[in-house]
Amino acid sequence: MASTAPRPADGPAAGPDPDSTAAPPGRRRLRIGIGGMSIESSTFCPHRTTYDDFRITRGAELLDRYTWTAPDGDLAERAEWVPLLHAVSLPGGPVERGTYDRIKDELIERLRRAGPLDGLVYDIHGAMSVVGLEDAEGDLTEAVREAIGPDALISAAMDLHGNVSRRFAGRLDLITAHRLAPHEDAWETRERAARKLVERLASGRGRPHLAWVQIPVLLPGERTSTRLEPAKSLYGRLAAVEAMDGVVDAAIWVGYAWADEPRCRAAVVVTGDDPVLAVEQARSLAREYWEMRRDFAFVGPTGDADECVTEAVASSARPFLISDSGDNPTAGGAGDLAYMLGRLLANEDLAAGRATALHPGITDPAAVAECFAAGPGATVRLSVGGGISRGTADHAAPCELTGEVVALRRDDPVGGDLAAVRHGGVTAILVSRRKPFHTLADFGELDPRGYDLVVVKIGYLEPELYDLAADWRLALTPGGVDQDLARLGHRRLVRPLYPFDDEGFEVPHLEPMLL
């Protein structure tokens, strides 16, 4: 995610600057807008995403979000970048309709006021759900296309966990997605979308062909990581396809498994000037994805919560990391479930302090406030978790925690106020706002390297945690982003769809459509 801080709304996007760097002789400098709205939303999460959850970036700060917009960069002579609006939020539950409409309306208004644009770098995620809408990105993109006009080219940069409906893709001209999961190439993907747009506009070749096909497979990201086969080789093919004469880009989306919408499924788009080749390569990628659907495995050893805790305590590997995957806030979980805390406290070795565990990121502003009122060193009796999810399921019940306040931290940029409470060998870090713990810096003064177990609300481990772990288990815990998809109760997916349907599943028709 971007590190740009929000700022108040400013005036209309600036028009052409007569004093800006001149284009090469005989070539008009392109005017290209930048904007978008980015979040992934679990429809099974009771959290609702509001306007305050979004980080809104406009004007010069939006240009500062990227490296390729630099005034002394190699694209400066070819393109004038016109900042519109970008909104990004930590994943969570569906976006409230009023919030979506407010951001959409401002983006469209800025797009209209920007004047004629040659193109748009469309920085989105692709798995946004909005209360009352079936295909949020399709709705947003229709409005963007109407505002920018039929002749401008729109180049979308997406997360590979996004969804690609025909309604959505048909309004785009170029489209690309991450090729790594975890997304270590996120900024590279955005730059690829921008550079290909500049190249396309400068060439004067107009809109390329988009060969689009959906695949009746919907798997969670933890079963499709590019660290492992078969995703590693499948995604590894994309650069070679892209390099073919007549191809502009190639992308594969695994889809977003925690939304219950008809568009949710895997997809392939190959963009190119040679329509026959684009269709051929899209068909090949789609068939390969289908054929290997049963080969996708979890990115690490799995087990239920108690199995993972027991194995971790018995192990000599330190620190031993466990993913509380069902309540992962960076996949759309509420982040307020104390289910794993309860399982840690139920372990005799941990409760007695013969082993130690650190469990950060349980969202509970009321419990945090009690800790601050009591002060460091005080003993507190708390009912932790379930503030958002309470009453939705048995696993959403709060956990009773009596312990010593061992650390307090004010005004974390993401988590707000933080409080650490220790009972026996278990230390829980409570946050007043939903916050992921992905880096060592996120833990503050509580160094995770000093604990036997570290239980993090995450799916696959982000790079720093991956390097930290002496061993690791993916706990298949309940929550809004449950890895056991059958437990969630999807009702609106287009069936048949693997893995919901398998036996007797006929080979699907995987013929790409030219958009």
QUIFENSUL-V318049 format. One record per residue. N is the residue number from 1. SS is DSSP state (hx for helix, st for strand, lp for the rest). BURIAL is I if it has 24 or more other ideal C-beta (glycine too) atoms within 12 Angstrom, else O. D_CENTER is the distance of its C-alpha to the mean C-alpha in Angstrom with 1 decimal. Layout:
{{N & SS & BURIAL & D_CENTER} {N & SS & BURIAL & D_CENTER}}
//
This chain:
{{1 & lp & I & 8.8} {2 & lp & I & 12.2} {3 & lp & O & 15.2} {4 & lp & O & 17.1} {5 & lp & O & 18.7} {6 & lp & I & 19.4} {7 & lp & O & 22.9} {8 & lp & O & 25.2} {9 & lp & O & 25.4} {10 & lp & O & 27.7} {11 & lp & O & 30.0} {12 & lp & O & 29.5} {13 & lp & I & 27.8} {14 & lp & I & 30.5} {15 & lp & O & 32.5} {16 & lp & I & 34.0} {17 & lp & O & 35.4} {18 & lp & O & 38.9} {19 & lp & O & 39.0} {20 & lp & O & 35.7} {21 & lp & O & 35.9} {22 & lp & O & 37.8} {23 & lp & O & 36.8} {24 & lp & O & 39.0} {25 & lp & O & 42.3} {26 & lp & O & 42.3} {27 & lp & O & 38.5} {28 & lp & O & 36.8} {29 & lp & I & 33.8} {30 & st & I & 30.7} {31 & st & I & 29.0} {32 & st & I & 25.2} {33 & st & I & 23.0} {34 & st & I & 19.4} {35 & st & I & 17.1} {36 & st & I & 14.2} {37 & st & I & 12.0} {38 & st & I & 8.2} {39 & lp & I & 6.4} {40 & lp & I & 5.5} {41 & st & I & 8.8} {42 & st & I & 10.9} {43 & lp & I & 14.4} {44 & lp & I & 15.9} {45 & lp & I & 14.9} {46 & lp & I & 17.9} {47 & lp & I & 16.0} {48 & lp & I & 16.2} {49 & st & I & 14.3} {50 & lp & I & 17.0} {51 & hx & I & 17.8} {52 & hx & O & 18.1} {53 & hx & I & 14.5} {54 & st & I & 13.6} {55 & st & I & 14.5} {56 & st & I & 16.7} {57 & st & I & 18.0} {58 & st & I & 21.1} {59 & hx & I & 24.1} {60 & hx & O & 24.7} {61 & hx & I & 21.7} {62 & hx & I & 19.4} {63 & hx & I & 21.5} {64 & lp & O & 21.2} {65 & lp & I & 17.4} {66 & lp & I & 18.2} {67 & lp & O & 20.9} {68 & lp & I & 22.2} {69 & lp & I & 23.4} {70 & lp & O & 25.9} {71 & lp & O & 29.4} {72 & lp & O & 30.9} {73 & lp & O & 28.4} {74 & lp & O & 29.5} {75 & lp & I & 28.1} {76 & lp & I & 29.8} {77 & lp & O & 33.0} {78 & lp & I & 31.3} {79 & st & I & 28.9} {80 & st & I & 28.9} {81 & st & I & 25.3} {82 & st & I & 25.3} {83 & st & I & 22.6} {84 & st & I & 21.7} {85 & st & I & 18.9} {86 & st & I & 15.2} {87 & st & I & 13.3} {88 & st & I & 10.0} {89 & st & I & 9.2} {90 & lp & I & 7.8} {91 & lp & I & 6.3} {92 & st & I & 9.7} {93 & st & I & 12.5} {94 & lp & I & 13.5} {95 & st & I & 14.4} {96 & lp & I & 18.1} {97 & hx & O & 20.0} {98 & hx & O & 21.9} {99 & hx & I & 18.9} {100 & hx & I & 17.4} {101 & hx & I & 21.0} {102 & hx & I & 21.6} {103 & hx & I & 18.7} {104 & hx & I & 19.4} {105 & hx & O & 23.1} {106 & hx & I & 22.9} {107 & hx & I & 20.8} {108 & hx & I & 23.4} {109 & hx & I & 26.3} {110 & hx & I & 25.4} {111 & hx & I & 25.0} {112 & hx & O & 28.5} {113 & hx & O & 30.0} {114 & lp & I & 28.8} {115 & lp & O & 31.6} {116 & lp & O & 31.6} {117 & lp & I & 28.6} {118 & lp & I & 28.7} {119 & st & I & 25.0} {120 & st & I & 21.5} {121 & st & I & 18.4} {122 & st & I & 15.8} {123 & st & I & 12.5} {124 & lp & I & 9.9} {125 & lp & I & 6.7} {126 & lp & I & 8.8} {127 & lp & I & 8.0} {128 & lp & I & 9.6} {129 & lp & I & 12.6} {130 & st & I & 15.5} {131 & lp & O & 18.6} {132 & lp & O & 21.3} {133 & lp & I & 19.5} {134 & lp & I & 18.9} {135 & lp & I & 16.9} {136 & hx & I & 15.4} {137 & hx & I & 14.4} {138 & hx & I & 17.8} {139 & hx & I & 19.5} {140 & hx & I & 18.0} {141 & hx & I & 18.8} {142 & hx & I & 22.2} {143 & hx & I & 22.9} {144 & hx & I & 21.8} {145 & hx & I & 24.0} {146 & hx & O & 26.9} {147 & hx & I & 26.7} {148 & hx & I & 26.5} {149 & lp & O & 29.1} {150 & lp & O & 29.6} {151 & lp & O & 30.6} {152 & lp & I & 27.6} {153 & st & I & 25.0} {154 & st & I & 21.3} {155 & st & I & 19.0} {156 & st & I & 15.3} {157 & st & I & 12.6} {158 & st & I & 9.5} {159 & lp & I & 6.6} {160 & lp & I & 8.8} {161 & lp & I & 7.1} {162 & lp & I & 8.3} {163 & lp & I & 11.9} {164 & lp & I & 14.8} {165 & lp & I & 17.8} {166 & hx & I & 21.2} {167 & hx & I & 21.4} {168 & hx & I & 18.3} {169 & hx & I & 19.1} {170 & lp & I & 22.7} {171 & lp & I & 22.3} {172 & lp & I & 20.8} {173 & lp & I & 22.9} {174 & st & I & 20.6} {175 & st & I & 17.1} {176 & st & I & 15.2} {177 & st & I & 11.9} {178 & lp & I & 10.8} {179 & lp & I & 13.5} {180 & lp & I & 12.4} {181 & lp & I & 10.4} {182 & lp & I & 9.9} {183 & lp & I & 8.8} {184 & lp & O & 12.1} {185 & lp & I & 12.8} {186 & hx & I & 10.1} {187 & hx & O & 13.1} {188 & hx & O & 15.4} {189 & hx & I & 13.6} {190 & hx & I & 14.1} {191 & hx & I & 17.6} {192 & hx & I & 18.4} {193 & hx & I & 17.7} {194 & hx & I & 20.0} {195 & hx & I & 22.6} {196 & hx & I & 23.0} {197 & hx & I & 23.4} {198 & hx & I & 26.1} {199 & hx & I & 27.8} {200 & hx & I & 27.9} {201 & hx & I & 29.3} {202 & hx & I & 31.7} {203 & hx & O & 33.0} {204 & lp & O & 33.9} {205 & lp & O & 33.0} {206 & lp & O & 31.0} {207 & lp & I & 28.4} {208 & lp & I & 27.7} {209 & st & I & 27.5} {210 & st & I & 24.2} {211 & st & I & 24.7} {212 & st & I & 22.2} {213 & st & I & 22.2} {214 & st & I & 20.2} {215 & st & I & 20.7} {216 & lp & I & 21.4} {217 & st & I & 19.1} {218 & lp & I & 16.1} {219 & lp & I & 14.9} {220 & lp & I & 12.2} {221 & hx & I & 10.1} {222 & hx & I & 12.7} {223 & hx & I & 15.4} {224 & lp & I & 14.2} {225 & lp & I & 13.6} {226 & lp & I & 15.3} {227 & lp & I & 17.2} {228 & lp & I & 19.4} {229 & lp & O & 21.5} {230 & lp & I & 21.4} {231 & hx & I & 17.9} {232 & hx & O & 19.1} {233 & hx & O & 22.1} {234 & hx & I & 20.6} {235 & hx & I & 18.0} {236 & hx & O & 20.8} {237 & lp & I & 22.8} {238 & hx & I & 20.8} {239 & hx & O & 22.4} {240 & hx & O & 25.8} {241 & hx & I & 25.3} {242 & hx & I & 24.1} {243 & lp & O & 27.3} {244 & lp & I & 29.6} {245 & lp & O & 32.0} {246 & lp & I & 31.0} {247 & st & I & 27.3} {248 & st & I & 24.9} {249 & st & I & 21.5} {250 & st & I & 20.1} {251 & st & I & 16.6} {252 & st & I & 15.4} {253 & st & I & 12.6} {254 & lp & I & 12.5} {255 & lp & I & 11.2} {256 & lp & I & 9.5} {257 & lp & I & 12.1} {258 & lp & I & 11.9} {259 & lp & I & 13.0} {260 & lp & I & 16.7} {261 & lp & I & 17.2} {262 & lp & I & 19.5} {263 & lp & I & 17.0} {264 & lp & I & 14.8} {265 & lp & I & 15.9} {266 & st & I & 15.7} {267 & st & I & 16.9} {268 & st & I & 18.6} {269 & st & I & 19.7} {270 & st & I & 22.3} {271 & st & I & 23.5} {272 & st & I & 27.0} {273 & lp & I & 30.5} {274 & lp & O & 32.1} {275 & hx & I & 31.2} {276 & hx & O & 32.9} {277 & hx & I & 31.1} {278 & hx & I & 27.6} {279 & hx & I & 28.4} {280 & hx & I & 29.8} {281 & hx & I & 26.8} {282 & hx & I & 24.3} {283 & hx & I & 26.7} {284 & hx & I & 26.9} {285 & hx & I & 23.2} {286 & hx & I & 22.8} {287 & hx & I & 25.8} {288 & hx & I & 24.8} {289 & hx & I & 21.5} {290 & hx & I & 23.6} {291 & hx & O & 26.3} {292 & lp & I & 24.1} {293 & hx & I & 22.1} {294 & hx & O & 24.1} {295 & hx & O & 23.7} {296 & lp & I & 20.0} {297 & lp & I & 20.2} {298 & lp & I & 18.2} {299 & lp & I & 17.2} {300 & lp & I & 19.8} {301 & lp & I & 22.7} {302 & st & I & 22.1} {303 & st & I & 24.2} {304 & lp & I & 24.4} {305 & hx & I & 24.3} {306 & hx & I & 28.0} {307 & hx & O & 28.2} {308 & hx & I & 25.6} {309 & hx & I & 27.3} {310 & hx & I & 30.7} {311 & hx & I & 29.9} {312 & hx & I & 28.3} {313 & hx & I & 31.4} {314 & hx & O & 33.8} {315 & lp & I & 32.2} {316 & lp & O & 33.5} {317 & lp & O & 30.2} {318 & lp & I & 29.1} {319 & lp & I & 26.6} {320 & st & I & 25.3} {321 & st & I & 21.6} {322 & st & I & 20.4} {323 & st & I & 16.9} {324 & st & I & 16.9} {325 & hx & I & 14.3} {326 & hx & I & 15.0} {327 & hx & I & 14.2} {328 & lp & I & 11.0} {329 & lp & I & 9.7} {330 & lp & I & 6.3} {331 & lp & I & 6.1} {332 & lp & I & 8.2} {333 & lp & I & 11.5} {334 & lp & I & 14.2} {335 & lp & I & 14.8} {336 & lp & I & 18.5} {337 & lp & I & 19.9} {338 & lp & I & 22.8} {339 & hx & I & 23.3} {340 & hx & I & 22.8} {341 & hx & I & 25.0} {342 & hx & I & 27.7} {343 & hx & I & 27.6} {344 & hx & I & 28.0} {345 & hx & I & 30.9} {346 & lp & I & 32.5} {347 & lp & I & 33.0} {348 & hx & O & 36.5} {349 & hx & I & 36.0} {350 & hx & I & 33.1} {351 & hx & I & 34.8} {352 & lp & O & 38.0} {353 & lp & O & 36.4} {354 & lp & O & 37.5} {355 & lp & I & 33.8} {356 & lp & I & 31.1} {357 & st & I & 27.5} {358 & st & I & 24.9} {359 & st & I & 22.2} {360 & st & I & 20.0} {361 & st & I & 17.7} {362 & st & I & 19.5} {363 & st & I & 19.2} {364 & lp & I & 22.8} {365 & hx & I & 24.3} {366 & hx & I & 27.7} {367 & hx & I & 28.0} {368 & hx & I & 27.0} {369 & hx & O & 29.7} {370 & hx & I & 32.2} {371 & hx & I & 31.6} {372 & hx & I & 32.2} {373 & hx & O & 35.3} {374 & hx & O & 36.6} {375 & lp & O & 36.0} {376 & lp & O & 35.6} {377 & lp & O & 37.7} {378 & lp & O & 38.1} {379 & st & O & 37.8} {380 & st & I & 35.6} {381 & st & O & 35.3} {382 & st & I & 31.9} {383 & st & O & 30.3} {384 & st & I & 26.7} {385 & lp & I & 23.6} {386 & lp & I & 23.2} {387 & lp & I & 23.3} {388 & lp & I & 20.6} {389 & lp & I & 21.0} {390 & lp & I & 24.8} {391 & lp & O & 26.8} {392 & lp & O & 24.1} {393 & lp & I & 25.0} {394 & hx & O & 27.2} {395 & hx & I & 24.3} {396 & hx & I & 23.4} {397 & lp & O & 26.8} {398 & lp & I & 27.1} {399 & st & I & 28.5} {400 & st & O & 31.7} {401 & st & I & 31.6} {402 & st & I & 34.7} {403 & st & I & 34.5} {404 & st & I & 35.1} {405 & st & I & 32.9} {406 & st & I & 32.4} {407 & st & I & 30.1} {408 & st & I & 29.1} {409 & st & I & 26.9} {410 & st & O & 26.7} {411 & st & O & 24.2} {412 & st & I & 21.2} {413 & lp & O & 19.1} {414 & lp & I & 16.1} {415 & lp & I & 17.9} {416 & st & O & 21.2} {417 & st & I & 24.1} {418 & st & I & 23.8} {419 & st & I & 26.5} {420 & st & I & 27.3} {421 & st & I & 29.7} {422 & st & I & 31.6} {423 & st & I & 33.4} {424 & lp & I & 35.3} {425 & lp & I & 33.0} {426 & st & I & 29.7} {427 & st & I & 28.0} {428 & st & I & 25.3} {429 & st & I & 23.3} {430 & st & I & 22.8} {431 & st & I & 20.7} {432 & lp & I & 21.5} {433 & lp & I & 18.0} {434 & lp & I & 14.7} {435 & lp & I & 13.9} {436 & lp & I & 12.1} {437 & lp & I & 14.6} {438 & lp & I & 13.5} {439 & lp & O & 16.5} {440 & hx & I & 20.2} {441 & hx & O & 20.5} {442 & hx & I & 18.3} {443 & hx & I & 21.2} {444 & lp & I & 23.8} {445 & lp & O & 27.4} {446 & lp & I & 26.5} {447 & lp & O & 26.2} {448 & hx & I & 24.4} {449 & hx & O & 26.8} {450 & hx & O & 29.6} {451 & lp & I & 28.6} {452 & lp & I & 29.3} {453 & st & I & 26.1} {454 & st & I & 22.7} {455 & st & I & 20.5} {456 & st & I & 16.9} {457 & lp & I & 14.4} {458 & lp & I & 11.9} {459 & lp & I & 11.7} {460 & lp & I & 12.6} {461 & lp & I & 13.8} {462 & lp & I & 12.5} {463 & hx & O & 15.4} {464 & hx & I & 17.6} {465 & hx & I & 17.5} {466 & hx & I & 18.1} {467 & hx & O & 21.1} {468 & hx & I & 22.3} {469 & lp & I & 22.6} {470 & lp & O & 26.1} {471 & st & I & 25.0} {472 & st & I & 22.0} {473 & st & I & 21.5} {474 & st & I & 18.6} {475 & st & I & 20.0} {476 & lp & I & 19.5} {477 & lp & I & 19.5} {478 & lp & I & 19.5} {479 & lp & I & 17.0} {480 & lp & I & 14.6} {481 & lp & I & 12.4} {482 & lp & I & 15.6} {483 & lp & I & 15.7} {484 & lp & I & 19.1} {485 & hx & I & 18.1} {486 & hx & O & 21.8} {487 & hx & O & 21.9} {488 & lp & I & 19.6} {489 & lp & O & 22.0} {490 & lp & I & 20.4} {491 & lp & O & 23.1} {492 & lp & O & 22.0} {493 & lp & I & 20.6} {494 & lp & I & 22.9} {495 & lp & O & 25.0} {496 & lp & O & 26.0} {497 & lp & I & 22.6} {498 & st & I & 22.2} {499 & lp & I & 21.9} {500 & lp & I & 23.1} {501 & lp & O & 26.2} {502 & lp & O & 27.7} {503 & lp & O & 31.5} {504 & lp & O & 33.4} {505 & lp & O & 30.3} {506 & lp & O & 31.9} {507 & lp & O & 30.5} {508 & lp & I & 28.5} {509 & lp & O & 29.4} {510 & lp & I & 27.0} {511 & lp & O & 28.6} {512 & lp & I & 26.4} {513 & st & I & 27.2} {514 & st & I & 27.8} {515 & lp & I & 26.2}}
//
